[in-house]
């Protein structure tokens, strides 16, 4: 995900995306623990996407205040 694309989304869409990414991260961690993960680098990418989302959400909340 690109930050530019995320900034075009509404706050509700960002929260939905964040929930989906957190669920995906949970599944990836579970796969890692059981030794079934195909691409271990995917965990890092998902974590970075979550961080991007949280940063943009924080920016939006600061704008509202």
Secondary structure, 3 states (H helix, E strand, C coil): CCHHHHHCCCHHHHHHHHHHHHHHHHHHHHHHHHCCCCCCHHHHHHHHHHHHHHHHHHHHHHHHC
